[in-house]
Amino acid sequence: MALDLSSAIDLGSIIAILQDLNFVNGCCSHLLSFMARPEDERDGVVIDALWSASVIAYARCFKDGKREHRLQDSDVSFLLIEGDGDAAWRKWADEHEMGEWQG
C-alpha cells in the first residue's frame, strides 16, 4: 500500500489553520484579561502585541501561500460580527507585512 502524500499535505494545511485559530483564541483571551484591568495597570505594548499577532494570524488562515488549503469567507459567514468586522481585520493585516518565519 503506497502512502498518499497529497492527503498528508491536505491534513497538514488544515492542522496549520487550526493551530493559527487556537493561537488567535489564546491571544484574544489574554487580551480580554488585560483589558479587564484598571487602565493604569494595563501594559499598552502587550495589548498592541496581542492585538497585532491575533489579527495577522487570523488573516493568514485566509491567505494564499505555502498551505494547500485556506479558509473561505463562507467558512465564517455565520459569525455575528458587526459591520464589516471580519473583512476589516483582514484588510488591516494585509497592510502589515508578515515576516518569512510567519509563513
Biopython code that builds the backbone (N, CA, C, O; Angstrom):
import numpy as np
from Bio.PDB.StructureBuilder import StructureBuilder

atoms = [
    (1, "MET", "N", (0.857, -1.171, 0.000)),
    (1, "MET", "CA", (0.000, 0.000, 0.000)),
    (1, "MET", "C", (0.904, 1.235, 0.000)),
    (1, "MET", "O", (1.758, 1.391, 0.872)),
    (2, "ALA", "N", (0.706, 2.094, -0.974)),
    (2, "ALA", "CA", (1.509, 3.315, -1.098)),
    (2, "ALA", "C", (0.927, 4.427, -0.230)),
    (2, "ALA", "O", (-0.281, 4.508, -0.007)),
    (3, "LEU", "N", (1.816, 5.267, 0.242)),
    (3, "LEU", "CA", (1.376, 6.423, 1.015)),
    (3, "LEU", "C", (0.776, 7.463, 0.087)),
    (3, "LEU", "O", (1.307, 7.729, -0.991)),
    (4, "ASP", "N", (-0.325, 8.043, 0.509)),
    (4, "ASP", "CA", (-0.944, 9.121, -0.258)),
    (4, "ASP", "C", (-0.447, 10.437, 0.319)),
    (4, "ASP", "O", (-1.030, 10.967, 1.266)),
    (5, "LEU", "N", (0.622, 10.960, -0.248)),
    (5, "LEU", "CA", (1.230, 12.172, 0.289)),
    (5, "LEU", "C", (0.347, 13.398, 0.120)),
    (5, "LEU", "O", (0.442, 14.330, 0.919)),
    (6, "SER", "N", (-0.510, 13.425, -0.899)),
    (6, "SER", "CA", (-1.378, 14.588, -1.081)),
    (6, "SER", "C", (-2.360, 14.721, 0.076)),
    (6, "SER", "O", (-2.669, 15.837, 0.494)),
    (7, "SER", "N", (-2.852, 13.609, 0.596)),
    (7, "SER", "CA", (-3.764, 13.693, 1.737)),
    (7, "SER", "C", (-3.015, 14.127, 2.997)),
    (7, "SER", "O", (-3.591, 14.796, 3.854)),
    (8, "ALA", "N", (-1.746, 13.757, 3.119)),
    (8, "ALA", "CA", (-0.941, 14.211, 4.256)),
    (8, "ALA", "C", (-0.703, 15.715, 4.174)),
    (8, "ALA", "O", (-0.731, 16.406, 5.193)),
    (9, "ILE", "N", (-0.468, 16.223, 2.968)),
    (9, "ILE", "CA", (-0.288, 17.666, 2.777)),
    (9, "ILE", "C", (-1.585, 18.396, 3.104)),
    (9, "ILE", "O", (-1.563, 19.444, 3.749)),
    (10, "ASP", "N", (-2.721, 17.846, 2.659)),
    (10, "ASP", "CA", (-4.025, 18.440, 2.969)),
    (10, "ASP", "C", (-4.241, 18.503, 4.480)),
    (10, "ASP", "O", (-4.649, 19.531, 5.018)),
    (11, "LEU", "N", (-3.964, 17.405, 5.144)),
    (11, "LEU", "CA", (-4.138, 17.356, 6.593)),
    (11, "LEU", "C", (-3.221, 18.357, 7.286)),
    (11, "LEU", "O", (-3.634, 19.028, 8.232)),
    (12, "GLY", "N", (-1.990, 18.461, 6.824)),
    (12, "GLY", "CA", (-1.058, 19.427, 7.401)),
    (12, "GLY", "C", (-1.551, 20.855, 7.260)),
    (12, "GLY", "O", (-1.407, 21.656, 8.184)),
    (13, "SER", "N", (-2.132, 21.185, 6.110)),
    (13, "SER", "CA", (-2.673, 22.531, 5.896)),
    (13, "SER", "C", (-3.831, 22.818, 6.840)),
    (13, "SER", "O", (-3.931, 23.906, 7.406)),
    (14, "ILE", "N", (-4.697, 21.836, 7.001)),
    (14, "ILE", "CA", (-5.854, 22.014, 7.881)),
    (14, "ILE", "C", (-5.405, 22.142, 9.330)),
    (14, "ILE", "O", (-5.945, 22.960, 10.074)),
    (15, "ILE", "N", (-4.430, 21.348, 9.735)),
    (15, "ILE", "CA", (-3.904, 21.440, 11.103)),
    (15, "ILE", "C", (-3.242, 22.794, 11.332)),
    (15, "ILE", "O", (-3.374, 23.365, 12.414)),
    (16, "ALA", "N", (-2.533, 23.317, 10.336)),
    (16, "ALA", "CA", (-1.900, 24.636, 10.470)),
    (16, "ALA", "C", (-2.947, 25.726, 10.672)),
    (16, "ALA", "O", (-2.738, 26.645, 11.464)),
    (17, "ILE", "N", (-4.071, 25.632, 9.966)),
    (17, "ILE", "CA", (-5.160, 26.598, 10.157)),
    (17, "ILE", "C", (-5.703, 26.479, 11.571)),
    (17, "ILE", "O", (-5.922, 27.488, 12.242)),
    (18, "LEU", "N", (-5.920, 25.262, 12.023)),
    (18, "LEU", "CA", (-6.422, 25.047, 13.380)),
    (18, "LEU", "C", (-5.455, 25.607, 14.423)),
    (18, "LEU", "O", (-5.885, 26.218, 15.401)),
    (19, "GLN", "N", (-4.157, 25.404, 14.221)),
    (19, "GLN", "CA", (-3.160, 25.946, 15.154)),
    (19, "GLN", "C", (-3.211, 27.472, 15.172)),
    (19, "GLN", "O", (-3.126, 28.085, 16.236)),
    (20, "ASP", "N", (-3.349, 28.082, 14.002)),
    (20, "ASP", "CA", (-3.460, 29.543, 13.956)),
    (20, "ASP", "C", (-4.707, 30.020, 14.686)),
    (20, "ASP", "O", (-4.651, 30.998, 15.432)),
    (21, "LEU", "N", (-5.837, 29.338, 14.477)),
    (21, "LEU", "CA", (-7.075, 29.750, 15.142)),
    (21, "LEU", "C", (-6.981, 29.561, 16.654)),
    (21, "LEU", "O", (-7.509, 30.375, 17.412)),
    (22, "ASN", "N", (-6.317, 28.502, 17.098)),
    (22, "ASN", "CA", (-6.102, 28.316, 18.537)),
    (22, "ASN", "C", (-5.211, 29.420, 19.100)),
    (22, "ASN", "O", (-5.446, 29.906, 20.206)),
    (23, "PHE", "N", (-4.194, 29.814, 18.343)),
    (23, "PHE", "CA", (-3.326, 30.917, 18.753)),
    (23, "PHE", "C", (-4.125, 32.214, 18.865)),
    (23, "PHE", "O", (-3.969, 32.964, 19.829)),
    (24, "VAL", "N", (-4.982, 32.474, 17.877)),
    (24, "VAL", "CA", (-5.830, 33.671, 17.903)),
    (24, "VAL", "C", (-6.721, 33.649, 19.139)),
    (24, "VAL", "O", (-6.871, 34.661, 19.823)),
    (25, "ASN", "N", (-7.305, 32.499, 19.418)),
    (25, "ASN", "CA", (-8.164, 32.370, 20.592)),
    (25, "ASN", "C", (-7.388, 32.672, 21.876)),
    (25, "ASN", "O", (-7.888, 33.377, 22.753)),
    (26, "GLY", "N", (-6.179, 32.144, 21.985)),
    (26, "GLY", "CA", (-5.351, 32.409, 23.162)),
    (26, "GLY", "C", (-4.993, 33.878, 23.294)),
    (26, "GLY", "O", (-5.055, 34.442, 24.386)),
    (27, "CYS", "N", (-4.615, 34.502, 22.177)),
    (27, "CYS", "CA", (-4.290, 35.941, 22.201)),
    (27, "CYS", "C", (-5.494, 36.755, 22.648)),
    (27, "CYS", "O", (-5.372, 37.662, 23.471)),
    (28, "CYS", "N", (-6.656, 36.423, 22.100)),
    (28, "CYS", "CA", (-7.865, 37.176, 22.453)),
    (28, "CYS", "C", (-8.239, 36.974, 23.916)),
    (28, "CYS", "O", (-8.693, 37.911, 24.573)),
    (29, "SER", "N", (-8.056, 35.776, 24.425)),
    (29, "SER", "CA", (-8.333, 35.526, 25.849)),
    (29, "SER", "C", (-7.419, 36.365, 26.737)),
    (29, "SER", "O", (-7.871, 36.974, 27.707)),
    (30, "HIS", "N", (-6.135, 36.391, 26.398)),
    (30, "HIS", "CA", (-5.194, 37.216, 27.163)),
    (30, "HIS", "C", (-5.518, 38.697, 27.011)),
    (30, "HIS", "O", (-5.430, 39.462, 27.972)),
    (31, "LEU", "N", (-5.888, 39.089, 25.811)),
    (31, "LEU", "CA", (-6.232, 40.484, 25.555)),
    (31, "LEU", "C", (-7.427, 40.910, 26.401)),
    (31, "LEU", "O", (-7.422, 41.997, 26.979)),
    (32, "LEU", "N", (-8.435, 40.073, 26.476)),
    (32, "LEU", "CA", (-9.605, 40.394, 27.298)),
    (32, "LEU", "C", (-9.238, 40.511, 28.771)),
    (32, "LEU", "O", (-9.751, 41.382, 29.473)),
    (33, "SER", "N", (-8.351, 39.637, 29.241)),
    (33, "SER", "CA", (-7.955, 39.723, 30.652)),
    (33, "SER", "C", (-7.160, 40.996, 30.924)),
    (33, "SER", "O", (-7.308, 41.598, 31.988)),
    (34, "PHE", "N", (-6.314, 41.417, 29.974)),
    (34, "PHE", "CA", (-5.586, 42.680, 30.141)),
    (34, "PHE", "C", (-6.537, 43.866, 30.117)),
    (34, "PHE", "O", (-6.370, 44.816, 30.881)),
    (35, "MET", "N", (-7.532, 43.813, 29.243)),
    (35, "MET", "CA", (-8.465, 44.932, 29.117)),
    (35, "MET", "C", (-9.389, 45.042, 30.326)),
    (35, "MET", "O", (-9.951, 46.108, 30.578)),
    (36, "ALA", "N", (-9.551, 43.958, 31.074)),
    (36, "ALA", "CA", (-10.399, 43.979, 32.262)),
    (36, "ALA", "C", (-9.711, 44.658, 33.445)),
    (36, "ALA", "O", (-10.360, 44.997, 34.434)),
    (37, "ARG", "N", (-8.418, 44.852, 33.344)),
    (37, "ARG", "CA", (-7.667, 45.505, 34.418)),
    (37, "ARG", "C", (-7.954, 47.008, 34.426)),
    (37, "ARG", "O", (-8.370, 47.571, 33.413)),
    (38, "PRO", "N", (-7.734, 47.646, 35.560)),
    (38, "PRO", "CA", (-7.837, 49.111, 35.582)),
    (38, "PRO", "C", (-6.858, 49.710, 34.571)),
    (38, "PRO", "O", (-5.788, 49.152, 34.329)),
    (39, "GLU", "N", (-7.225, 50.828, 33.994)),
    (39, "GLU", "CA", (-6.431, 51.408, 32.905)),
    (39, "GLU", "C", (-4.981, 51.663, 33.294)),
    (39, "GLU", "O", (-4.085, 51.500, 32.465)),
    (40, "ASP", "N", (-4.734, 52.059, 34.536)),
    (40, "ASP", "CA", (-3.359, 52.354, 34.947)),
    (40, "ASP", "C", (-2.514, 51.095, 35.146)),
    (40, "ASP", "O", (-1.300, 51.190, 35.331)),
    (41, "GLU", "N", (-3.142, 49.918, 35.110)),
    (41, "GLU", "CA", (-2.413, 48.655, 35.249)),
    (41, "GLU", "C", (-2.225, 47.932, 33.912)),
    (41, "GLU", "O", (-1.638, 46.851, 33.868)),
    (42, "ARG", "N", (-2.712, 48.515, 32.846)),
    (42, "ARG", "CA", (-2.602, 47.888, 31.526)),
    (42, "ARG", "C", (-1.248, 48.203, 30.907)),
    (42, "ARG", "O", (-0.723, 49.308, 31.048)),
    (43, "ASP", "N", (-0.705, 47.227, 30.232)),
    (43, "ASP", "CA", (0.552, 47.407, 29.506)),
    (43, "ASP", "C", (0.214, 47.560, 28.029)),
    (43, "ASP", "O", (-0.136, 46.588, 27.359)),
    (44, "GLY", "N", (0.321, 48.781, 27.530)),
    (44, "GLY", "CA", (-0.053, 49.069, 26.154)),
    (44, "GLY", "C", (0.729, 48.282, 25.126)),
    (44, "GLY", "O", (0.194, 47.914, 24.080)),
    (45, "VAL", "N", (1.992, 48.022, 25.418)),
    (45, "VAL", "CA", (2.821, 47.259, 24.479)),
    (45, "VAL", "C", (2.294, 45.829, 24.353)),
    (45, "VAL", "O", (2.196, 45.293, 23.250)),
    (46, "VAL", "N", (1.962, 45.225, 25.471)),
    (46, "VAL", "CA", (1.438, 43.858, 25.451)),
    (46, "VAL", "C", (0.092, 43.821, 24.736)),
    (46, "VAL", "O", (-0.169, 42.916, 23.943)),
    (47, "ILE", "N", (-0.751, 44.790, 25.011)),
    (47, "ILE", "CA", (-2.064, 44.844, 24.363)),
    (47, "ILE", "C", (-1.907, 44.986, 22.853)),
    (47, "ILE", "O", (-2.559, 44.268, 22.094)),
    (48, "ASP", "N", (-1.051, 45.903, 22.413)),
    (48, "ASP", "CA", (-0.817, 46.075, 20.978)),
    (48, "ASP", "C", (-0.235, 44.812, 20.349)),
    (48, "ASP", "O", (-0.617, 44.435, 19.242)),
    (49, "ALA", "N", (0.685, 44.162, 21.052)),
    (49, "ALA", "CA", (1.311, 42.948, 20.523)),
    (49, "ALA", "C", (0.287, 41.821, 20.380)),
    (49, "ALA", "O", (0.265, 41.124, 19.366)),
    (50, "LEU", "N", (-0.547, 41.648, 21.384)),
    (50, "LEU", "CA", (-1.570, 40.606, 21.316)),
    (50, "LEU", "C", (-2.565, 40.883, 20.195)),
    (50, "LEU", "O", (-2.949, 39.976, 19.455)),
    (51, "TRP", "N", (-2.979, 42.143, 20.076)),
    (51, "TRP", "CA", (-3.933, 42.516, 19.030)),
    (51, "TRP", "C", (-3.320, 42.262, 17.648)),
    (51, "TRP", "O", (-3.939, 41.618, 16.801)),
    (52, "SER", "N", (-2.121, 42.763, 17.427)),
    (52, "SER", "CA", (-1.471, 42.604, 16.121)),
    (52, "SER", "C", (-1.258, 41.134, 15.782)),
    (52, "SER", "O", (-1.548, 40.701, 14.667)),
    (53, "ALA", "N", (-0.760, 40.381, 16.730)),
    (53, "ALA", "CA", (-0.493, 38.960, 16.486)),
    (53, "ALA", "C", (-1.775, 38.204, 16.163)),
    (53, "ALA", "O", (-1.787, 37.348, 15.278)),
    (54, "SER", "N", (-2.846, 38.512, 16.873)),
    (54, "SER", "CA", (-4.094, 37.788, 16.630)),
    (54, "SER", "C", (-4.687, 38.130, 15.271)),
    (54, "SER", "O", (-5.169, 37.241, 14.570)),
    (55, "VAL", "N", (-4.661, 39.396, 14.889)),
    (55, "VAL", "CA", (-5.224, 39.788, 13.592)),
    (55, "VAL", "C", (-4.409, 39.194, 12.446)),
    (55, "VAL", "O", (-4.977, 38.701, 11.471)),
    (56, "ILE", "N", (-3.098, 39.237, 12.557)),
    (56, "ILE", "CA", (-2.241, 38.707, 11.494)),
    (56, "ILE", "C", (-2.398, 37.187, 11.375)),
    (56, "ILE", "O", (-2.470, 36.659, 10.266)),
    (57, "ALA", "N", (-2.452, 36.489, 12.504)),
    (57, "ALA", "CA", (-2.619, 35.030, 12.458)),
    (57, "ALA", "C", (-3.989, 34.657, 11.894)),
    (57, "ALA", "O", (-4.110, 33.690, 11.142)),
    (58, "TYR", "N", (-5.018, 35.421, 12.257)),
    (58, "TYR", "CA", (-6.363, 35.164, 11.733)),
    (58, "TYR", "C", (-6.390, 35.372, 10.219)),
    (58, "TYR", "O", (-6.925, 34.544, 9.482)),
    (59, "ALA", "N", (-5.817, 36.467, 9.767)),
    (59, "ALA", "CA", (-5.807, 36.762, 8.331)),
    (59, "ALA", "C", (-5.028, 35.704, 7.557)),
    (59, "ALA", "O", (-5.386, 35.372, 6.427)),
    (60, "ARG", "N", (-3.966, 35.174, 8.157)),
    (60, "ARG", "CA", (-3.149, 34.156, 7.487)),
    (60, "ARG", "C", (-3.978, 32.909, 7.149)),
    (60, "ARG", "O", (-3.668, 32.197, 6.194)),
    (61, "CYS", "N", (-5.019, 32.651, 7.923)),
    (61, "CYS", "CA", (-5.875, 31.494, 7.657)),
    (61, "CYS", "C", (-6.598, 31.611, 6.321)),
    (61, "CYS", "O", (-7.049, 30.606, 5.771)),
    (62, "PHE", "N", (-6.713, 32.835, 5.790)),
    (62, "PHE", "CA", (-7.437, 33.082, 4.545)),
    (62, "PHE", "C", (-6.509, 33.328, 3.355)),
    (62, "PHE", "O", (-6.968, 33.427, 2.218)),
    (63, "LYS", "N", (-5.208, 33.427, 3.617)),
    (63, "LYS", "CA", (-4.264, 33.851, 2.581)),
    (63, "LYS", "C", (-3.766, 32.688, 1.736)),
    (63, "LYS", "O", (-3.639, 31.554, 2.198)),
    (64, "ASP", "N", (-3.488, 33.019, 0.472)),
    (64, "ASP", "CA", (-2.757, 32.081, -0.375)),
    (64, "ASP", "C", (-1.319, 32.069, 0.117)),
    (64, "ASP", "O", (-0.817, 33.077, 0.615)),
    (65, "GLY", "N", (-0.683, 30.968, -0.018)),
    (65, "GLY", "CA", (0.706, 30.896, 0.421)),
    (65, "GLY", "C", (1.203, 29.478, 0.339)),
    (65, "GLY", "O", (0.916, 28.763, -0.621)),
    (66, "LYS", "N", (1.941, 29.076, 1.333)),
    (66, "LYS", "CA", (2.547, 27.748, 1.339)),
    (66, "LYS", "C", (1.522, 26.642, 1.579)),
    (66, "LYS", "O", (1.746, 25.493, 1.199)),
    (67, "ARG", "N", (0.408, 26.984, 2.205)),
    (67, "ARG", "CA", (-0.607, 25.980, 2.527)),
    (67, "ARG", "C", (-1.436, 25.623, 1.298)),
    (67, "ARG", "O", (-1.688, 26.456, 0.427)),
    (68, "GLU", "N", (-1.847, 24.371, 1.256)),
    (68, "GLU", "CA", (-2.719, 23.916, 0.176)),
    (68, "GLU", "C", (-4.148, 24.412, 0.380)),
    (68, "GLU", "O", (-4.867, 24.665, -0.586)),
    (69, "HIS", "N", (-4.551, 24.549, 1.628)),
    (69, "HIS", "CA", (-5.921, 24.945, 1.947)),
    (69, "HIS", "C", (-5.915, 26.251, 2.722)),
    (69, "HIS", "O", (-4.925, 26.613, 3.358)),
    (70, "ARG", "N", (-7.026, 26.942, 2.657)),
    (70, "ARG", "CA", (-7.228, 28.151, 3.448)),
    (70, "ARG", "C", (-8.719, 28.285, 3.708)),
    (70, "ARG", "O", (-9.542, 27.688, 3.013)),
    (71, "LEU", "N", (-9.052, 29.075, 4.715)),
    (71, "LEU", "CA", (-10.459, 29.330, 4.988)),
    (71, "LEU", "C", (-11.041, 30.203, 3.888)),
    (71, "LEU", "O", (-10.330, 30.985, 3.256)),
    (72, "GLN", "N", (-12.332, 30.061, 3.670)),
    (72, "GLN", "CA", (-13.067, 30.885, 2.714)),
    (72, "GLN", "C", (-14.006, 31.803, 3.496)),
    (72, "GLN", "O", (-14.323, 31.532, 4.654)),
    (73, "ASP", "N", (-14.446, 32.881, 2.866)),
    (73, "ASP", "CA", (-15.386, 33.786, 3.523)),
    (73, "ASP", "C", (-16.618, 33.036, 4.018)),
    (73, "ASP", "O", (-17.151, 33.344, 5.083)),
    (74, "SER", "N", (-17.066, 32.058, 3.248)),
    (74, "SER", "CA", (-18.260, 31.296, 3.631)),
    (74, "SER", "C", (-18.048, 30.494, 4.919)),
    (74, "SER", "O", (-19.015, 30.138, 5.593)),
    (75, "ASP", "N", (-16.790, 30.211, 5.262)),
    (75, "ASP", "CA", (-16.498, 29.467, 6.489)),
    (75, "ASP", "C", (-16.793, 30.275, 7.743)),
    (75, "ASP", "O", (-17.008, 29.705, 8.812)),
    (76, "VAL", "N", (-16.806, 31.596, 7.620)),
    (76, "VAL", "CA", (-17.040, 32.451, 8.787)),
    (76, "VAL", "C", (-18.261, 33.343, 8.615)),
    (76, "VAL", "O", (-18.499, 34.227, 9.437)),
    (77, "SER", "N", (-19.035, 33.124, 7.562)),
    (77, "SER", "CA", (-20.180, 33.998, 7.294)),
    (77, "SER", "C", (-21.250, 33.906, 8.375)),
    (77, "SER", "O", (-22.055, 34.827, 8.516)),
    (78, "PHE", "N", (-21.279, 32.826, 9.135)),
    (78, "PHE", "CA", (-22.272, 32.659, 10.192)),
    (78, "PHE", "C", (-21.945, 33.477, 11.443)),
    (78, "PHE", "O", (-22.805, 33.660, 12.304)),
    (79, "LEU", "N", (-20.717, 33.966, 11.548)),
    (79, "LEU", "CA", (-20.319, 34.742, 12.719)),
    (79, "LEU", "C", (-21.076, 36.062, 12.750)),
    (79, "LEU", "O", (-21.274, 36.702, 11.717)),
    (80, "LEU", "N", (-21.485, 36.450, 13.916)),
    (80, "LEU", "CA", (-22.236, 37.694, 14.060)),
    (80, "LEU", "C", (-21.275, 38.824, 14.400)),
    (80, "LEU", "O", (-21.195, 39.269, 15.545)),
    (81, "ILE", "N", (-20.548, 39.279, 13.383)),
    (81, "ILE", "CA", (-19.596, 40.368, 13.561)),
    (81, "ILE", "C", (-20.243, 41.624, 13.009)),
    (81, "ILE", "O", (-20.663, 41.656, 11.853)),
    (82, "GLU", "N", (-20.323, 42.660, 13.836)),
    (82, "GLU", "CA", (-20.966, 43.897, 13.414)),
    (82, "GLU", "C", (-20.198, 44.547, 12.279)),
    (82, "GLU", "O", (-18.970, 44.482, 12.229)),
    (83, "GLY", "N", (-20.928, 45.174, 11.370)),
    (83, "GLY", "CA", (-20.302, 45.881, 10.262)),
    (83, "GLY", "C", (-19.542, 44.916, 9.374)),
    (83, "GLY", "O", (-19.980, 43.791, 9.136)),
    (84, "ASP", "N", (-18.408, 45.368, 8.893)),
    (84, "ASP", "CA", (-17.572, 44.507, 8.052)),
    (84, "ASP", "C", (-16.353, 44.053, 8.847)),
    (84, "ASP", "O", (-15.240, 44.002, 8.326)),
    (85, "GLY", "N", (-16.581, 43.725, 10.114)),
    (85, "GLY", "CA", (-15.501, 43.406, 11.037)),
    (85, "GLY", "C", (-14.486, 42.420, 10.517)),
    (85, "GLY", "O", (-13.285, 42.680, 10.572)),
    (86, "ASP", "N", (-14.945, 41.293, 10.014)),
    (86, "ASP", "CA", (-14.017, 40.264, 9.551)),
    (86, "ASP", "C", (-13.190, 40.770, 8.375)),
    (86, "ASP", "O", (-11.970, 40.607, 8.355)),
    (87, "ALA", "N", (-13.843, 41.374, 7.410)),
    (87, "ALA", "CA", (-13.122, 41.904, 6.242)),
    (87, "ALA", "C", (-12.174, 43.021, 6.655)),
    (87, "ALA", "O", (-11.073, 43.131, 6.115)),
    (88, "ALA", "N", (-12.590, 43.848, 7.605)),
    (88, "ALA", "CA", (-11.741, 44.955, 8.062)),
    (88, "ALA", "C", (-10.488, 44.425, 8.753)),
    (88, "ALA", "O", (-9.406, 44.983, 8.572)),
    (89, "TRP", "N", (-10.613, 43.370, 9.530)),
    (89, "TRP", "CA", (-9.445, 42.785, 10.200)),
    (89, "TRP", "C", (-8.457, 42.279, 9.176)),
    (89, "TRP", "O", (-7.255, 42.516, 9.297)),
    (90, "ARG", "N", (-8.953, 41.586, 8.171)),
    (90, "ARG", "CA", (-8.048, 41.029, 7.171)),
    (90, "ARG", "C", (-7.415, 42.126, 6.321)),
    (90, "ARG", "O", (-6.259, 41.999, 5.918)),
    (91, "LYS", "N", (-8.151, 43.199, 6.043)),
    (91, "LYS", "CA", (-7.577, 44.325, 5.299)),
    (91, "LYS", "C", (-6.444, 44.941, 6.114)),
    (91, "LYS", "O", (-5.388, 45.257, 5.567)),
    (92, "TRP", "N", (-6.659, 45.114, 7.426)),
    (92, "TRP", "CA", (-5.632, 45.680, 8.296)),
    (92, "TRP", "C", (-4.397, 44.780, 8.285)),
    (92, "TRP", "O", (-3.268, 45.265, 8.200)),
    (93, "ALA", "N", (-4.616, 43.483, 8.370)),
    (93, "ALA", "CA", (-3.487, 42.547, 8.386)),
    (93, "ALA", "C", (-2.735, 42.573, 7.062)),
    (93, "ALA", "O", (-1.511, 42.441, 7.042)),
    (94, "ASP", "N", (-3.455, 42.742, 5.953)),
    (94, "ASP", "CA", (-2.801, 42.817, 4.643)),
    (94, "ASP", "C", (-1.854, 44.003, 4.557)),
    (94, "ASP", "O", (-0.855, 43.957, 3.838)),
    (95, "GLU", "N", (-2.166, 45.059, 5.286)),
    (95, "GLU", "CA", (-1.343, 46.264, 5.255)),
    (95, "GLU", "C", (-0.094, 46.130, 6.111)),
    (95, "GLU", "O", (0.780, 46.995, 6.071)),
    (96, "HIS", "N", (-0.001, 45.056, 6.882)),
    (96, "HIS", "CA", (1.141, 44.824, 7.766)),
    (96, "HIS", "C", (1.850, 43.562, 7.306)),
    (96, "HIS", "O", (1.344, 42.452, 7.469)),
    (97, "GLU", "N", (3.009, 43.747, 6.739)),
    (97, "GLU", "CA", (3.763, 42.623, 6.192)),
    (97, "GLU", "C", (4.102, 41.601, 7.270)),
    (97, "GLU", "O", (4.429, 41.957, 8.402)),
    (98, "MET", "N", (4.019, 40.329, 6.900)),
    (98, "MET", "CA", (4.423, 39.256, 7.793)),
    (98, "MET", "C", (5.847, 38.858, 7.453)),
    (98, "MET", "O", (6.246, 38.870, 6.288)),
    (99, "GLY", "N", (6.602, 38.508, 8.469)),
    (99, "GLY", "CA", (7.955, 38.030, 8.241)),
    (99, "GLY", "C", (7.939, 36.651, 7.603)),
    (99, "GLY", "O", (6.927, 35.952, 7.651)),
    (100, "GLU", "N", (9.035, 36.266, 7.018)),
    (100, "GLU", "CA", (9.152, 34.955, 6.372)),
    (100, "GLU", "C", (8.844, 33.827, 7.361)),
    (100, "GLU", "O", (8.277, 32.803, 6.981)),
    (101, "TRP", "N", (9.215, 34.018, 8.622)),
    (101, "TRP", "CA", (9.013, 32.978, 9.629)),
    (101, "TRP", "C", (7.538, 32.761, 9.939)),
    (101, "TRP", "O", (7.179, 31.739, 10.523)),
    (102, "GLN", "N", (6.664, 33.716, 9.553)),
    (102, "GLN", "CA", (5.250, 33.572, 9.863)),
    (102, "GLN", "C", (4.489, 32.818, 8.785)),
    (102, "GLN", "O", (3.298, 32.552, 8.944)),
    (103, "GLY", "N", (5.152, 32.473, 7.699)),
    (103, "GLY", "CA", (4.573, 31.638, 6.661)),
    (103, "GLY", "C", (3.398, 32.208, 5.998)),
    (103, "GLY", "O", (2.830, 31.582, 5.102)),
]
sb = StructureBuilder()
sb.init_structure("model")
sb.init_model(0)
sb.init_chain("A")
sb.init_seg("    ")
for serial, (resi, resn, name, xyz) in enumerate(atoms, 1):
    if name == "N":
        sb.init_residue(resn, " ", resi, " ")
    sb.init_atom(name, np.array(xyz, "f"), 0.0, 1.0, " ", f" {name:<3s}", serial, name[0])
structure = sb.get_structure()
